[in-house]
Amino acid sequence: MNEEKHVALYSQEGKSNKEYHVHLIKKQNGYHVSIEYGRRGSSLTCSSKTPVPLDLDKATALFDSQVHSKKLKGYCEEAGKAPYVGSDKENKITGVLPQLLNNIDEEDLDDYFDDPNYCMQEKKDGKRILFRKSAQLSEVEAINRKGLLVGFPTSIAGALESVSGSWLLDGELIGETIWFFDALELSGSSLLGSPYHQRYKLLASNVSILDGEGSPIRLVETSFTSQEKRKRFKALKKQGVEGVVFKKLDAIYKPGRPSSGGDQLKFKFTNTCTCQVAGDTEKGKRSVYIQMLDGKEKVDVGKVTVLPNFNVPKVGALVEIKYLYRHVHGALYQPIYLGERDDLEQADQVSTVKVKEGIEDEEEEKEG
């Protein structure tokens, strides 16, 4: 008898559109209950409801109570919607780490548009995930940017089963769709030392047969010539996407983030940063105070409203914030809450946020 349970619940009311997954999983030392939740169509936040393992009866009762409480709030199951898989291995260390990118400024764009040694891709606004299948396990696993195993939609697992052999692919998970842009291993052979143009070509030949409208497996479109890059850049900016990435065609894959520069660089159309929740605001208000780091010290950067389609994050949680700019020594201007980050260790340094030109002079004049 299969004692494990998985339920996927959904709720849509007005502008709120959320999903909630509950899992009862058997491990060697007992039973665990975990959840994934968040805005529908976005990457989900994972959380455990059992700090210590429980016996089957207690774990089942906890599982049932989680499902029941959500159904009382209007959540329901939908036919054809599959829950996440892989939660039984949640947070297992893999040793696999992604290549991370540094930013470039707007004045540097022309250099990369006109350099034939660099291609350009859209920077997808999701959660960085590497998918792999090994010959030993013959099952698909998902790895986050911290190198930990995480749960993922069963629809993706089913689609990737058709990719033969052992492989390791890099991409961005958005809801129930994975956008691939790199291949680190294919058919059991490592590609870490191969140039990017070759890795992308091999990726395309393996993934393109799965790519298509409505498919959970997509290939990130790539522009190579100066004309293609400039035309695509204008179109993406008009669409309001997060940004673009420039990749050196002959560069090998280098896990981690270089101290500066690098062979893969990003330009963002919008400003985002990772903050830490410092506390709740007024009782009953859906807003929280947020902080960033100045070295090792925490710096207040104002507060942000949490819309109804998100759960209010707890104190200490890391959250992603979209903003226009920061007042010098002050708060983020027009902050927009984008959700929690469970794939990072700490908030960003305050020195990395954009400060509007002229703000400092204006404040000095006011003080004088």
C-alpha positions in Angstrom: 0.0 0.0 0.0 1.3 3.4 -0.9 1.2 5.6 2.2 2.5 8.7 0.5 0.0 11.4 -0.5 0.1 14.4 -2.8 -2.6 17.0 -3.3 -2.6 20.1 -5.5 -5.1 22.9 -4.6 -5.9 26.1 -6.4 -7.8 29.3 -5.5 -8.9 32.2 -7.8 -10.8 35.2 -6.4 -10.7 38.6 -8.0 -7.0 39.4 -8.8 -5.8 36.7 -6.4 -4.8 33.5 -8.2 -2.8 31.1 -5.9 -1.8 27.4 -5.7 -1.0 25.2 -2.7 0.6 21.7 -2.8 0.7 19.4 0.2 2.8 16.2 0.4 3.0 13.3 2.9 6.3 11.6 2.3 7.9 8.5 3.9 11.5 8.7 4.9 13.7 6.2 6.8 13.1 7.9 10.2 9.4 8.5 9.8 6.9 10.6 7.9 7.2 14.2 6.8 4.6 16.8 5.6 5.8 19.6 3.3 4.1 22.3 1.2 4.7 24.5 -1.8 2.7 27.7 -2.2 2.6 30.9 -4.1 1.1 32.9 -7.0 -0.1 30.6 -9.8 2.2 30.6 -12.8 5.2 31.7 -10.7 7.9 29.8 -8.9 6.7 28.4 -5.6 8.0 28.6 -2.1 8.8 25.3 -0.3 8.3 24.7 3.4 8.3 21.8 5.9 5.5 21.3 8.4 7.4 18.7 10.3 10.7 19.9 12.0 11.0 16.3 13.3 9.6 13.1 11.7 6.2 11.8 12.8 4.5 8.4 12.9 2.1 7.7 10.1 -1.1 8.5 12.0 0.1 11.9 13.2 1.6 12.8 9.8 -1.7 11.8 8.1 -3.7 13.9 10.5 -1.4 16.9 9.8 -1.6 16.3 6.1 -5.4 16.1 6.2 -5.6 19.3 8.4 -3.5 21.2 5.9 -5.8 20.2 3.0 -8.9 20.7 5.0 -8.0 24.2 6.2 -7.2 25.3 2.6 -10.5 23.9 1.3 -12.3 25.9 3.9 -10.6 29.0 2.5 -12.0 28.2 -1.0 -9.1 26.2 -2.4 -10.1 23.2 -4.6 -8.5 20.4 -6.6 -8.6 20.7 -10.4 -8.6 17.8 -12.8 -5.4 17.4 -14.8 -3.4 19.6 -12.5 -0.4 17.6 -11.1 1.3 18.3 -7.8 5.1 18.7 -7.4 7.4 15.7 -7.2 10.8 15.3 -5.6 9.9 16.7 -2.2 11.1 13.4 -0.6 14.6 14.5 -1.3 14.1 18.2 -0.4 17.3 20.1 0.5 19.7 17.2 -0.2 23.1 18.6 -1.2 24.1 17.7 -4.7 27.4 19.6 -5.2 26.1 21.0 -8.5 26.1 24.8 -8.7 25.1 27.1 -11.5 27.0 29.8 -13.3 25.9 33.3 -11.9 26.1 36.6 -13.7 27.2 40.1 -13.0 25.4 43.2 -14.2 26.5 45.6 -16.9 25.4 49.3 -17.3 23.4 50.8 -20.1 26.4 52.6 -21.5 28.0 49.1 -22.1 25.2 47.8 -24.2 26.6 48.9 -27.6 29.8 47.0 -27.1 27.9 43.7 -26.6 25.4 44.4 -29.4 28.2 44.8 -31.9 30.6 42.2 -30.6 30.1 39.0 -32.8 31.7 36.9 -30.0 28.6 37.4 -27.8 25.0 36.2 -28.3 22.0 37.6 -26.5 19.0 35.9 -24.7 16.0 37.0 -22.7 16.6 37.0 -19.0 13.6 34.9 -17.7 12.0 36.1 -14.5 11.6 32.8 -12.6 13.6 30.5 -10.4 17.0 29.2 -11.4 16.8 25.4 -11.6 19.1 22.7 -13.1 17.5 19.4 -14.1 19.4 16.2 -14.3 19.0 12.5 -14.9 21.7 10.0 -14.1 22.2 6.5 -15.4 22.3 5.2 -11.8 18.9 6.7 -10.8 17.0 6.9 -14.1 14.8 9.6 -12.6 14.7 13.4 -13.1 15.9 15.6 -10.3 15.7 19.4 -9.9 18.6 21.4 -8.3 18.3 25.1 -7.1 21.0 27.8 -7.2 22.3 26.7 -3.8 22.9 23.2 -5.1 20.0 21.6 -3.2 17.4 19.2 -4.5 13.9 20.7 -4.7 10.4 19.7 -5.8 9.1 20.5 -9.2 5.9 19.9 -11.3 5.2 16.3 -12.4 4.4 17.6 -15.9 8.0 18.6 -16.4 9.3 15.3 -15.1 7.1 13.4 -17.5 8.2 15.5 -20.5 11.9 15.2 -19.7 11.8 11.4 -19.4 11.9 11.3 -23.2 15.4 12.8 -23.2 17.6 9.7 -23.3 20.8 8.9 -21.4 22.2 10.8 -18.5 22.2 14.6 -18.7 22.3 17.9 -16.8 20.5 21.0 -18.2 20.4 24.6 -16.9 17.3 26.8 -17.0 14.7 29.0 -15.4 11.5 27.6 -13.9 8.4 29.7 -14.3 5.3 28.1 -12.9 5.0 24.7 -14.7 7.3 25.7 -17.6 11.1 25.3 -17.7 13.1 27.5 -20.1 16.4 25.8 -20.9 19.5 27.8 -22.0 22.5 25.6 -21.3 23.6 22.0 -21.2 26.3 20.8 -18.8 26.1 17.1 -19.7 24.4 15.1 -22.5 24.5 11.4 -23.2 26.7 10.8 -20.2 29.4 13.2 -21.5 30.4 16.4 -19.6 30.2 19.6 -21.6 31.7 21.9 -18.9 34.9 22.4 -21.0 33.0 22.9 -24.3 32.4 26.4 -25.7 28.9 27.9 -25.2 28.0 27.9 -28.9 28.6 24.2 -29.0 26.7 23.5 -25.7 23.7 25.5 -27.0 23.6 23.7 -30.3 23.6 20.3 -28.5 20.9 21.6 -26.1 18.8 22.7 -29.0 19.1 19.4 -30.9 17.9 17.6 -27.8 15.2 20.0 -26.5 13.8 21.4 -29.7 11.7 18.3 -30.3 10.0 18.9 -26.9 9.7 22.7 -27.4 6.4 24.2 -28.5 3.5 26.3 -27.5 1.8 24.7 -24.5 4.8 22.4 -23.7 6.4 22.5 -20.2 9.8 22.3 -21.9 10.9 25.5 -23.8 14.2 26.6 -25.4 15.3 30.2 -24.8 15.5 32.1 -28.0 19.0 33.3 -28.9 20.1 36.2 -31.1 23.6 36.2 -32.7 24.1 39.1 -35.1 24.2 42.8 -34.1 21.0 43.5 -36.1 19.2 40.5 -34.4 20.3 41.5 -30.9 19.2 45.2 -31.3 15.8 44.3 -32.8 15.2 41.6 -30.1 16.3 44.0 -27.3 13.8 46.7 -28.4 11.0 44.1 -28.6 11.8 42.6 -25.2 12.0 46.0 -23.5 8.6 46.9 -25.0 7.2 43.7 -23.6 8.4 44.7 -20.1 10.4 41.5 -19.4 13.1 41.4 -16.7 16.1 42.0 -19.0 18.7 40.3 -21.3 21.8 38.2 -20.9 24.9 38.4 -23.1 27.0 35.2 -23.4 30.5 34.8 -24.8 30.2 32.1 -27.5 33.6 30.5 -26.9 33.4 30.5 -23.1 33.4 27.3 -21.0 30.9 26.8 -18.1 32.2 28.3 -14.8 30.0 27.6 -11.7 29.7 30.5 -9.2 29.9 34.2 -9.7 33.1 36.0 -10.7 34.2 38.9 -8.5 33.7 41.2 -11.5 32.9 41.0 -15.2 32.7 37.5 -16.6 31.8 35.6 -19.8 28.1 35.9 -19.1 26.6 39.3 -18.2 23.1 40.6 -17.6 21.3 43.9 -18.2 18.0 44.4 -16.3 15.2 46.6 -17.6 13.8 46.7 -14.1 15.5 47.1 -10.7 15.1 44.2 -8.2 16.8 43.3 -5.0 16.7 40.7 -2.3 15.7 42.0 1.2 15.1 40.5 4.6 11.8 41.0 6.4 12.5 43.0 9.6 9.0 43.0 11.0 5.3 43.6 10.5 3.8 47.1 10.2 0.5 48.0 11.8 -1.7 45.2 13.0 -4.1 44.0 10.3 -2.0 45.6 7.5 -0.6 43.5 4.7 2.8 45.1 4.7 6.2 44.4 6.2 9.4 46.4 7.0 12.4 45.3 5.0 16.2 45.6 5.4 19.4 45.1 3.4 23.0 44.7 4.3 25.8 47.3 4.6 28.7 45.0 5.1 27.5 42.9 8.0 25.2 45.6 9.4 21.5 45.6 8.6 20.0 48.8 7.0 16.4 49.7 6.9 15.1 50.3 3.4 11.4 51.0 4.1 8.4 48.8 3.9 6.4 47.0 1.2 2.8 46.0 0.7 2.1 42.3 0.2 -0.8 41.7 -2.3 -3.5 39.2 -1.5 -2.2 36.6 -4.0 0.9 36.2 -1.7 1.2 34.9 1.9 2.6 37.6 4.3 6.2 36.5 4.9 7.5 35.8 8.4 10.2 37.9 10.1 13.6 36.9 8.8 12.4 35.6 5.5 14.2 36.7 2.3 12.0 38.4 -0.3 12.4 39.8 -3.8 11.5 43.4 -4.3 11.0 45.4 -7.5 11.7 49.1 -7.1 12.2 52.3 -9.1 15.2 53.6 -7.1 16.4 54.2 -3.5 16.5 57.6 -1.8 20.0 58.1 -0.5 20.3 56.7 3.0 16.6 56.0 2.8 13.8 53.8 1.6 13.2 52.0 -1.7 10.9 54.1 -3.9 7.7 52.4 -5.3 8.6 48.9 -4.0 6.6 46.0 -5.4 6.6 42.6 -3.6 7.5 39.7 -5.9 7.6 36.8 -3.4 9.9 34.9 -1.1 13.4 33.6 -2.0 14.2 30.2 -0.5 17.3 29.7 -2.8 19.5 32.5 -1.3 21.4 32.8 2.0 21.2 36.5 2.7 19.9 39.9 1.6 21.7 42.0 -1.0 24.2 44.7 -0.1 22.6 48.1 -0.1 25.5 49.4 -2.2 24.1 47.4 -5.2 20.8 49.2 -5.4 20.1 52.0 -7.8 20.1 55.5 -6.4 18.3 58.2 -8.4 20.7 60.9 -9.7 20.2 64.2 -8.0 18.5 62.8 -4.9 21.5 63.4 -2.7 21.9 67.0 -3.7 18.2 67.6 -3.2 18.3 66.2 0.3 21.4 68.2 1.2 19.6 71.4 0.0 16.5 70.5 2.2 18.8 69.9 5.2 20.5 73.3 4.6 
